[in-house]
């Protein structure tokens, strides 16, 4: 039996990433990666993203900045998609990328703009 935090996390994860993404992640989990999936659902989405003191839009913008600083291109791309689904505008995201460029350096900024251009092209109707 899964905890309430896990169940809440799965709901939030599905809302932000979509059923297809979550189903693929869960179905491809094996003995090595299932504990990681469970950890992500329960703690990342259930214990943090489900909290109400910061709106998801704000959490998305914070995560984008942190992922640029950490040079985590794959996760940055995933979180850009989530940011758009959480109501962030392309202009708000651009401002985070510019600020991160100044604080994290030009190579990090250049990479983040390259990835954002790709993601934004995949979401032409996003504000």
N, CA, C and O of each residue as an XYZ file, in Angstrom:
508
protein
N       0.833     -1.181      0.000
C       0.000      0.000      0.000
C       0.884      1.252      0.000
O       1.812      1.368      0.800
N       0.586      2.168     -0.894
C       1.365      3.397     -1.024
C       0.850      4.443     -0.032
O      -0.328      4.449      0.325
N       1.738      5.314      0.401
C       1.379      6.360      1.363
C       0.519      7.436      0.700
O       0.429      7.513     -0.525
N      -0.105      8.256      1.529
C      -0.879      9.393      1.013
C       0.032     10.349      0.245
O      -0.368     10.914     -0.773
N       1.251     10.524      0.737
C       2.200     11.414      0.062
C       2.538     10.868     -1.326
O       2.639     11.631     -2.287
N       2.713      9.559     -1.429
C       2.982      8.938     -2.725
C       1.799      9.156     -3.670
O       1.986      9.560     -4.817
N       0.598      8.892     -3.196
C      -0.593      9.039     -4.038
C      -0.754     10.490     -4.495
O      -1.077     10.745     -5.655
N      -0.531     11.429     -3.592
C      -0.600     12.850     -3.938
C       0.487     13.178     -4.968
O       0.247     13.925     -5.916
N       1.670     12.619     -4.773
C       2.775     12.843     -5.701
C       2.493     12.301     -7.083
O       2.824     12.938     -8.084
N       1.882     11.126     -7.148
C       1.557     10.555     -8.458
C       0.535     11.432     -9.183
O       0.623     11.624    -10.395
N      -0.419     11.955     -8.447
C      -1.428     12.844     -9.046
C      -0.762     14.099     -9.611
O      -1.036     14.496    -10.743
N       0.109     14.718     -8.823
C       0.802     15.931     -9.254
C       1.714     15.629    -10.434
O       1.744     16.393    -11.398
N       2.448     14.541    -10.375
C       3.354     14.176    -11.477
C       2.580     14.004    -12.771
O       3.016     14.478    -13.820
N       1.444     13.336    -12.715
C       0.620     13.141    -13.909
C       0.066     14.463    -14.427
O       0.005     14.677    -15.638
N      -0.335     15.345    -13.528
C      -0.852     16.650    -13.941
C       0.218     17.464    -14.663
O      -0.079     18.163    -15.632
N       1.450     17.374    -14.196
C       2.509     18.207    -14.752
C       3.209     17.589    -15.961
O       3.630     18.313    -16.864
N       3.339     16.268    -15.991
C       4.086     15.625    -17.074
C       3.205     14.877    -18.066
O       3.646     14.554    -19.169
N       1.978     14.604    -17.685
C       1.077     13.865    -18.564
C       1.162     12.374    -18.318
O       2.195     11.848    -17.903
N       0.051     11.704    -18.584
C      -0.029     10.263    -18.348
C       0.980      9.474    -19.173
O       1.590      8.535    -18.663
N       1.166      9.841    -20.444
C       2.065      9.075    -21.312
C       3.493      9.076    -20.767
O       4.141      8.030    -20.731
N       3.980     10.229    -20.348
C       5.339     10.329    -19.813
C       5.479      9.502    -18.540
O       6.437      8.743    -18.389
N       4.521      9.651    -17.624
C       4.590      8.943    -16.341
C       4.432      7.443    -16.551
O       5.163      6.653    -15.952
N       3.490      7.046    -17.390
C       3.303      5.610    -17.655
C       4.575      4.992    -18.228
O       4.967      3.894    -17.834
N       5.217      5.694    -19.155
C       6.455      5.168    -19.753
C       7.542      5.034    -18.693
O       8.251      4.029    -18.649
N       7.673      6.052    -17.837
C       8.695      6.003    -16.785
C       8.435      4.859    -15.814
O       9.363      4.156    -15.412
N       7.180      4.674    -15.441
C       6.855      3.629    -14.469
C       6.954      2.235    -15.098
O       7.423      1.300    -14.450
N       6.522      2.090    -16.345
C       6.556      0.782    -17.005
C       7.973      0.340    -17.344
O       8.253     -0.857    -17.406
N       8.866      1.297    -17.563
C      10.238      0.920    -17.897
C      11.106      0.718    -16.654
O      12.266      0.323    -16.761
N      10.547      0.987    -15.490
C      11.306      0.795    -14.246
C      11.568     -0.686    -14.016
O      10.736     -1.538    -14.327
N      12.731     -0.968    -13.470
C      13.110     -2.347    -13.164
C      13.606     -2.413    -11.719
O      13.431     -1.467    -10.950
N      14.216     -3.523    -11.365
C      14.680     -3.703     -9.984
C      15.662     -2.606     -9.570
O      15.698     -2.216     -8.403
N      16.450     -2.113    -10.509
C      17.403     -1.050    -10.207
C      16.712      0.302    -10.069
O      16.983      1.039     -9.121
N      15.823      0.638    -11.003
C      15.285      1.993    -11.084
C      13.940      2.205    -10.387
O      13.534      3.351    -10.192
N      13.240      1.137    -10.008
C      11.944      1.323     -9.343
C      12.055      2.094     -8.033
O      11.220      2.960     -7.772
N      13.044      1.815     -7.207
C      13.172      2.618     -5.982
C      13.387      4.108     -6.274
O      12.900      4.960     -5.530
N      14.113      4.425     -7.353
C      14.294      5.820     -7.749
C      12.965      6.436     -8.170
O      12.650      7.558     -7.775
N      12.188      5.713     -8.967
C      10.867      6.211     -9.381
C       9.992      6.472     -8.164
O       9.328      7.505     -8.080
N       9.992      5.541     -7.229
C       9.183      5.707     -6.012
C       9.634      6.936     -5.218
O       8.805      7.692     -4.712
N      10.946      7.130     -5.115
C      11.499      8.276     -4.415
C      11.060      9.580     -5.092
O      10.646     10.526     -4.422
N      11.154      9.620     -6.406
C      10.751     10.819     -7.153
C       9.278     11.131     -6.943
O       8.909     12.283     -6.714
N       8.435     10.105     -7.021
C       6.996     10.324     -6.853
C       6.687     10.814     -5.451
O       6.000     11.821     -5.283
N       7.187     10.114     -4.445
C       6.817     10.432     -3.068
C       7.419     11.743     -2.575
O       6.712     12.578     -2.011
N       8.706     11.927     -2.783
C       9.364     13.088     -2.195
C       9.390     14.298     -3.118
O       9.053     15.404     -2.696
N       9.784     14.103     -4.361
C       9.867     15.238     -5.273
C       8.468     15.814     -5.538
O       8.232     17.007     -5.348
N       7.558     14.957     -5.977
C       6.223     15.441     -6.347
C       5.257     15.480     -5.173
O       4.472     16.421     -5.064
N       5.291     14.490     -4.296
C       4.343     14.435     -3.185
C       4.689     15.336     -2.023
O       3.810     15.978     -1.449
N       5.977     15.391     -1.665
C       6.377     16.171     -0.495
C       6.754     17.611     -0.839
O       6.691     18.485      0.026
N       7.147     17.873     -2.093
C       7.573     19.231     -2.457
C       6.598     19.898     -3.428
O       5.994     20.918     -3.095
N       6.441     19.333     -4.621
C       5.589     19.975     -5.626
C       4.138     20.109     -5.162
O       3.443     21.023     -5.605
N       3.672     19.242     -4.303
C       2.280     19.305     -3.837
C       2.067     20.357     -2.748
O       0.926     20.648     -2.390
N       3.134     20.920     -2.224
C       3.000     21.956     -1.196
C       2.322     23.185     -1.806
O       2.482     23.471     -2.992
N       1.582     23.886     -0.995
C       0.775     24.995     -1.506
C       1.353     26.380     -1.236
O       0.782     27.370     -1.693
N       2.457     26.483     -0.516
C       2.989     27.800     -0.172
C       3.657     28.517     -1.340
O       3.803     29.739     -1.312
N       4.060     27.775     -2.358
C       4.548     28.375     -3.612
C       3.713     27.792     -4.746
O       3.498     26.580     -4.795
N       3.246     28.631     -5.647
C       2.517     28.089     -6.797
C       3.457     27.299     -7.720
O       4.667     27.528     -7.736
N       2.892     26.389     -8.468
C       3.709     25.568     -9.380
C       4.488     26.426    -10.363
O       5.616     26.084    -10.718
N       3.913     27.522    -10.804
C       4.623     28.414    -11.732
C       5.946     28.863    -11.109
O       6.991     28.830    -11.758
N       5.886     29.276     -9.861
C       7.084     29.760     -9.172
C       8.079     28.631     -8.987
O       9.273     28.813     -9.225
N       7.605     27.470     -8.567
C       8.510     26.322     -8.407
C       9.193     25.986     -9.733
O      10.379     25.660     -9.759
N       8.444     26.067    -10.826
C       9.028     25.791    -12.144
C      10.144     26.767    -12.471
O      11.207     26.357    -12.938
N       9.919     28.058    -12.232
C      10.945     29.055    -12.530
C      12.184     28.847    -11.660
O      13.308     28.999    -12.137
N      11.986     28.502    -10.398
C      13.116     28.213     -9.500
C      13.899     27.011    -10.027
O      15.127     27.050    -10.099
N      13.184     25.940    -10.396
C      13.868     24.738    -10.878
C      14.651     25.006    -12.157
O      15.759     24.496    -12.325
N      14.088     25.798    -13.054
C      14.801     26.112    -14.292
C      16.145     26.765    -13.970
O      17.176     26.378    -14.519
N      16.128     27.744    -13.086
C      17.378     28.406    -12.706
C      18.379     27.450    -12.074
O      19.569     27.486    -12.389
N      17.891     26.597    -11.183
C      18.803     25.644    -10.528
C      19.383     24.645    -11.520
O      20.563     24.304    -11.437
N      18.574     24.177    -12.450
C      19.053     23.179    -13.401
C      20.063     23.772    -14.379
O      20.975     23.077    -14.830
N      19.905     25.049    -14.708
C      20.930     25.719    -15.518
C      22.233     25.767    -14.726
O      23.298     25.447    -15.253
N      22.144     26.167    -13.465
C      23.342     26.273    -12.624
C      24.036     24.931    -12.460
O      25.263     24.860    -12.399
N      23.252     23.878    -12.391
C      23.812     22.536    -12.215
C      24.237     21.881    -13.526
O      24.814     20.794    -13.522
N      23.952     22.542    -14.649
C      24.298     22.027    -15.973
C      23.669     20.650    -16.211
O      24.350     19.699    -16.597
N      22.381     20.565    -15.979
C      21.632     19.322    -16.147
C      20.675     19.477    -17.328
O      19.478     19.691    -17.140
N      21.205     19.368    -18.538
C      20.463     19.675    -19.764
C      19.199     18.834    -19.921
O      18.149     19.368    -20.277
N      19.280     17.538    -19.664
C      18.096     16.695    -19.851
C      16.976     17.109    -18.906
O      15.837     17.299    -19.333
N      17.293     17.247    -17.634
C      16.284     17.647    -16.651
C      15.782     19.065    -16.929
O      14.606     19.362    -16.719
N      16.667     19.932    -17.398
C      16.267     21.291    -17.767
C      15.186     21.243    -18.844
O      14.187     21.956    -18.751
N      15.376     20.420    -19.850
C      14.380     20.301    -20.921
C      13.050     19.769    -20.386
O      11.990     20.280    -20.748
N      13.099     18.758    -19.537
C      11.871     18.226    -18.929
C      11.158     19.326    -18.145
O       9.939     19.470    -18.233
N      11.920     20.096    -17.382
C      11.314     21.138    -16.552
C      10.827     22.332    -17.369
O       9.910     23.031    -16.939
N      11.413     22.577    -18.522
C      10.865     23.611    -19.397
C       9.464     23.222    -19.861
O       8.552     24.048    -19.864
N       9.302     21.972    -20.249
C       7.976     21.493    -20.639
C       6.999     21.601    -19.479
O       5.857     22.024    -19.664
N       7.438     21.224    -18.293
C       6.575     21.334    -17.113
C       6.246     22.795    -16.823
O       5.114     23.108    -16.454
N       7.207     23.683    -16.982
C       6.966     25.098    -16.716
C       5.861     25.638    -17.623
O       4.991     26.384    -17.173
N       5.898     25.266    -18.876
C       4.840     25.704    -19.795
C       3.489     25.130    -19.389
O       2.473     25.822    -19.459
N       3.473     23.875    -18.967
C       2.203     23.278    -18.533
C       1.747     23.840    -17.187
O       0.565     23.760    -16.851
N       2.676     24.407    -16.417
C       2.340     25.017    -15.127
C       1.966     26.494    -15.267
O       1.757     27.172    -14.261
N       1.880     26.995    -16.489
C       1.421     28.360    -16.709
C       2.490     29.415    -16.847
O       2.168     30.600    -16.938
N       3.754     29.027    -16.865
C       4.814     30.011    -17.084
C       4.762     30.478    -18.535
O       4.475     29.695    -19.441
N       5.040     31.746    -18.741
C       5.075     32.257    -20.108
C       6.492     32.138    -20.665
O       7.465     32.011    -19.921
N       6.576     32.181    -21.972
C       7.888     32.144    -22.615
C       8.720     33.357    -22.203
O       9.937     33.252    -22.048
N       8.068     34.507    -22.025
C       8.789     35.716    -21.601
C       9.354     35.550    -20.190
O      10.485     35.960    -19.932
N       8.590     34.961    -19.280
C       9.092     34.732    -17.914
C      10.279     33.774    -17.940
O      11.279     33.989    -17.255
N      10.157     32.729    -18.727
C      11.245     31.753    -18.835
C      12.479     32.424    -19.422
O      13.589     32.208    -18.936
N      12.299     33.236    -20.464
C      13.430     33.949    -21.065
C      14.153     34.787    -20.014
O      15.383     34.830    -19.998
N      13.396     35.459    -19.130
C      14.020     36.290    -18.097
C      14.847     35.458    -17.123
O      15.913     35.888    -16.683
N      14.355     34.263    -16.788
C      15.136     33.365    -15.924
C      16.411     32.938    -16.647
O      17.477     32.871    -16.035
N      16.309     32.652    -17.939
C      17.492     32.241    -18.703
C      18.520     33.368    -18.758
O      19.718     33.122    -18.617
N      18.064     34.590    -18.960
C      18.987     35.720    -18.986
C      19.680     35.908    -17.638
O      20.893     36.111    -17.577
N      18.902     35.840    -16.565
C      19.488     36.012    -15.229
C      20.471     34.889    -14.926
O      21.549     35.129    -14.382
N      20.097     33.661    -15.279
C      20.999     32.530    -15.049
C      22.270     32.663    -15.880
O      23.342     32.249    -15.438
N      22.164     33.230    -17.070
C      23.354     33.433    -17.901
C      24.352     34.333    -17.189
O      25.553     34.061    -17.187
N      23.850     35.410    -16.581
C      24.740     36.329    -15.882
C      25.388     35.654    -14.669
O      26.581     35.836    -14.425
N      24.616     34.884    -13.915
C      25.127     34.288    -12.680
C      25.841     32.955    -12.894
O      26.713     32.587    -12.107
N      25.475     32.225    -13.961
C      26.046     30.884    -14.170
C      27.064     30.836    -15.304
O      27.810     29.864    -15.423
N      27.102     31.868    -16.131
C      28.081     31.919    -17.204
C      27.467     31.748    -18.585
O      26.385     31.185    -18.751
N      28.196     32.253    -19.558
C      27.732     32.222    -20.945
C      27.526     30.810    -21.497
O      26.527     30.576    -22.177
N      28.430     29.857    -21.233
C      28.170     28.516    -21.773
C      26.859     27.922    -21.255
O      26.114     27.304    -22.015
N      26.580     28.107    -19.973
C      25.322     27.599    -19.419
C      24.144     28.322    -20.048
O      23.136     27.697    -20.376
N      24.261     29.627    -20.219
C      23.194     30.395    -20.846
C      22.974     30.008    -22.290
O      21.836     29.866    -22.736
N      24.056     29.837    -23.016
C      23.955     29.449    -24.422
C      23.238     28.116    -24.575
O      22.354     27.970    -25.419
N      23.619     27.153    -23.760
C      22.968     25.842    -23.809
C      21.493     25.954    -23.439
O      20.647     25.325    -24.075
N      21.177     26.740    -22.427
C      19.781     26.853    -21.997
C      18.927     27.511    -23.071
O      17.788     27.097    -23.283
N      19.446     28.517    -23.749
C      18.678     29.151    -24.831
C      18.488     28.196    -26.012
O      17.432     28.193    -26.645
N      19.499     27.394    -26.304
C      19.390     26.408    -27.390
C      18.264     25.415    -27.082
O      17.443     25.112    -27.947
N      18.234     24.918    -25.860
C      17.205     23.956    -25.466
C      15.835     24.634    -25.423
O      14.844     24.052    -25.863
N      15.773     25.844    -24.902
C      14.492     26.560    -24.831
C      13.930     26.808    -26.224
O      12.722     26.695    -26.428
N      14.770     27.138    -27.169
C      14.299     27.369    -28.540
C      13.629     26.110    -29.091
O      12.584     26.191    -29.736
N      14.225     24.958    -28.838
C      13.663     23.681    -29.282
C      12.315     23.418    -28.602
O      11.334     23.083    -29.266
N      12.276     23.571    -27.278
C      11.041     23.302    -26.517
C       9.948     24.279    -26.919
O       8.799     23.874    -27.097
N      10.279     25.550    -27.066
C       9.270     26.544    -27.445
C       8.704     26.238    -28.830
O       7.515     26.450    -29.069
N       9.530     25.749    -29.735
C       9.046     25.383    -31.082
C       8.047     24.221    -31.009
O       7.151     24.116    -31.847
N       8.203     23.361    -30.013
C       7.287     22.242    -29.828
C       5.971     22.682    -29.180
O       5.014     21.910    -29.136
N       5.922     23.916    -28.680
C       4.728     24.460    -28.006
C       4.398     25.844    -28.595
O       4.464     26.855    -27.896
N       4.045     25.875    -29.887
C       3.823     27.182    -30.521
C       2.654     27.971    -29.927
O       2.617     29.196    -30.048
N       1.714     27.299    -29.299
C       0.540     27.997    -28.750
C       0.728     28.445    -27.303
O      -0.149     29.106    -26.748
N       1.843     28.101    -26.691
C       2.094     28.520    -25.309
C       2.331     30.025    -25.289
O       2.958     30.574    -26.195
N       1.826     30.690    -24.248
C       1.985     32.152    -24.187
C       3.440     32.583    -23.981
O       3.726     33.778    -23.909
